[in-house]
């Protein structure tokens, strides 16, 4: 019986590593749907591992951005990914409440949903939690832990800017539309550049997320 559990655990880790490889948007192996399937299979084989749920949640949080910059598709509406992300991140914390990275990703999900106070709490928890691990685009060591906390501090700063900066949403919307044009032309780096410019012009993450879902969905 112990042998079978060990085999399942090894297979789960294999799927997890495959998911990480396919989620890397800068890799030739990037494939969002495959990454999600591998993470889901890892969870099916060994559901009690927090990092499996965290990385699946991270993929779900990133889905609307990747829809614009990489053209990921699927039958599911982009708005639904955020609900799935909350489910996975909450599950991750059930198994490992000491993961600073999970709080960081959760903070971003709260920002997208317009829950500023919850986002503030999550980012601050990421800063305060001793971490040996790394939002959205990053892999863990003491150095990575410092980068994580630095990133969380920047997100807190952006959160404040979003509340106090006058949004140029009409211009930002045009940047997102241009990003989609670049995406359709296969110019993914230019699409990403336009997307980041849109966020600078309209640093309200809730508006940003809703607009991404509407224009790219």
C-alpha positions in Angstrom: 0.0 0.0 0.0 2.8 2.4 0.8 4.4 1.6 -2.5 1.3 2.7 -4.4 1.2 6.0 -2.5 4.8 6.6 -3.4 4.2 5.9 -7.1 1.2 8.3 -7.1 3.3 11.0 -5.4 6.1 10.7 -7.9 3.6 10.9 -10.8 2.0 13.9 -9.3 5.3 15.7 -9.0 6.1 14.8 -12.6 2.8 16.4 -13.8 3.5 19.4 -11.6 6.9 20.0 -13.2 5.3 19.6 -16.7 2.7 22.2 -15.8 5.4 24.6 -14.8 7.2 24.1 -18.1 4.2 24.6 -20.2 3.1 27.7 -18.3 6.3 29.6 -19.0 5.1 32.1 -21.6 8.7 32.7 -22.8 9.3 29.1 -23.6 8.6 27.4 -26.9 6.7 24.8 -24.9 4.2 27.4 -23.6 0.7 25.9 -23.7 -1.8 27.3 -21.2 -4.3 24.5 -21.6 -1.6 21.8 -21.2 -0.2 23.5 -18.1 -3.7 23.6 -16.5 -4.3 19.9 -17.3 -0.9 18.9 -15.8 -1.6 20.9 -12.6 -5.1 19.4 -12.3 -3.7 15.9 -12.8 -1.0 16.5 -10.1 -3.8 17.6 -7.7 -5.9 14.5 -8.6 -3.0 12.2 -7.8 -1.9 14.1 -4.6 -4.5 16.7 -3.6 -2.9 17.5 -0.3 0.1 19.5 -1.7 -0.3 23.3 -1.3 2.0 24.2 -4.2 0.0 22.3 -6.7 -3.1 24.3 -5.9 -1.1 27.5 -5.7 0.4 27.1 -9.2 -3.0 26.2 -10.7 -4.4 29.3 -9.0 -1.6 31.4 -10.4 -2.4 30.2 -13.9 -6.0 31.0 -13.5 -5.2 34.6 -12.3 -3.0 35.1 -15.3 -5.6 33.8 -17.9 -7.1 37.2 -19.0 -3.6 38.7 -19.5 -2.4 35.7 -21.4 -5.6 35.8 -23.5 -4.4 39.3 -24.7 -0.7 38.7 -25.0 -0.6 35.1 -26.1 -4.1 34.3 -27.5 -5.0 31.5 -25.1 -8.4 30.2 -25.9 -11.0 27.8 -24.5 -14.6 27.3 -24.0 -14.7 29.0 -20.6 -15.4 32.7 -20.2 -12.4 34.7 -18.9 -14.4 36.1 -16.0 -14.8 32.6 -14.6 -11.1 32.1 -14.1 -10.9 34.4 -11.2 -13.5 32.3 -9.2 -11.4 29.2 -10.0 -8.3 31.0 -8.8 -9.8 31.9 -5.5 -10.9 28.3 -5.0 -7.4 27.0 -5.7 -5.5 29.6 -3.6 -7.8 29.1 -0.7 -7.2 25.3 -0.9 -3.5 25.9 -1.1 -3.6 27.8 2.2 -5.5 25.0 3.8 -2.5 22.7 3.2 0.3 25.3 3.7 -0.7 28.5 5.4 3.0 29.6 5.5 3.4 30.2 1.8 4.1 33.9 1.2 3.8 33.4 -2.5 0.2 32.2 -2.2 -0.7 35.4 -0.3 1.0 37.4 -3.0 -1.1 35.8 -5.8 -4.2 36.1 -3.7 -3.5 39.8 -3.3 -3.4 40.2 -7.1 -6.7 38.2 -7.4 -8.3 40.5 -4.8 -7.0 43.6 -6.8 -8.6 42.2 -10.0 -11.9 41.7 -8.1 -11.9 45.3 -6.7 -11.4 44.1 -3.1 -8.7 46.6 -2.1 -8.7 46.0 1.7 -8.4 42.3 1.2 -5.6 42.8 -1.3 -3.8 45.1 1.2 -4.1 42.4 3.9 -2.9 39.7 1.5 0.2 41.7 0.3 1.1 42.6 3.8 0.8 39.0 4.9 3.1 38.0 2.0 5.6 40.6 3.3 5.4 39.5 6.9 5.4 35.7 6.2 8.9 34.1 6.3 9.3 32.7 2.8 11.5 30.2 1.2 9.7 30.2 -2.0 8.5 32.9 -5.4 3.4 36.2 -8.6 2.5 35.5 -11.7 5.8 35.2 -13.6 8.4 34.1 -11.1 10.2 30.4 -9.7 13.2 29.1 -4.5 15.8 30.4 -2.3 16.6 33.2 0.1 17.2 35.6 -2.8 13.8 34.7 -4.3 12.2 35.3 -1.0 13.6 38.8 -0.9 12.3 39.4 -4.5 8.9 38.1 -3.5 8.7 40.6 -0.6 10.0 43.4 -2.8 7.3 42.5 -5.4 4.6 42.5 -2.8 5.7 46.0 -1.6 5.5 47.2 -5.2 2.0 45.8 -5.5 1.0 47.6 -2.3 2.3 50.8 -3.9 0.4 50.2 -7.1 -2.8 49.5 -5.1 -2.4 52.9 -3.6 -1.8 54.5 -6.9 -4.9 52.9 -8.4 -6.9 54.6 -5.6 -5.4 58.0 -6.0 -4.5 58.3 -9.7 -6.8 59.7 -12.3 -7.6 56.9 -14.7 -7.1 57.5 -18.4 -9.4 54.6 -19.2 -10.3 55.6 -22.8 -6.6 55.7 -23.8 -5.9 52.5 -21.8 -8.7 50.8 -23.6 -7.1 51.6 -27.0 -3.8 50.2 -25.7 -5.6 46.9 -24.9 -7.2 46.9 -28.4 -3.8 47.5 -30.0 -2.4 44.7 -27.8 -5.0 42.3 -29.3 -4.1 43.4 -32.8 -0.4 42.7 -32.1 -1.4 39.3 -30.6 -3.3 38.4 -33.7 -0.3 39.3 -35.8 1.9 37.1 -33.6 3.8 40.0 -32.1 3.5 38.9 -28.5 6.2 41.1 -27.0 4.6 44.2 -28.5 1.2 43.0 -27.2 2.6 42.7 -23.7 4.2 46.2 -23.9 0.8 47.7 -24.9 -0.9 45.8 -22.0 1.6 47.2 -19.4 1.1 50.7 -20.8 -2.7 50.2 -20.4 -2.2 49.4 -16.7 0.0 52.5 -16.2 -2.7 54.7 -17.8 -5.5 53.1 -15.8 -4.0 51.6 -12.6 -7.4 50.4 -11.4 -6.9 46.7 -11.5 -10.6 45.9 -11.3 -11.3 48.0 -14.4 -8.3 46.5 -16.1 -9.4 43.0 -15.4 -13.0 43.6 -16.5 -11.9 45.3 -19.7 -9.5 42.5 -20.5 -12.3 39.9 -20.1 -14.6 42.0 -22.2 -12.3 42.7 -25.1 -10.4 39.4 -25.2 -13.2 37.0 -24.2 
